[in-house]
Amino acid sequence: MPEHTITTDCVWRNWLGGTVDGLPFAAKICDVNSPDGIDNGRVLKLFLYAEDGEQEIAAYERGWSIYPTGKQEASMDALIAYCATLPPADDWHIQAGGENPTLC
């Protein structure tokens, strides 16, 4: 199983932003699993972008409007798994490693 690099650099309420394998992302994450989430999980919305940050290569809002393929699909799967391990949103600064997270 390949290694994936995930960085988080901004939070806003229950939104998390950063990169996965160099691809920018924004994800809306709830504190508990939801029937509206990806695979009934915590990720309610997910946007994955090409490296330029402009072209969407994945988009989920209560369903997939753009589903990634190849390496991008593996990156997305790693990101969804990472989001499942996050503490409640009020404690994200602890996971991200900083006292005061940068607001998106």
Secondary structure, DSSP 8 states (H G I E B T S, - for coil): -----EEEEEEETTEEEEEETTEEEEEEE-SS--TTSGGGSSEEEEEEE-TTS-SEEEEEESSEEE---HHHHHHHHHHHHHHHT---GGGHHHHHT-SS--B-
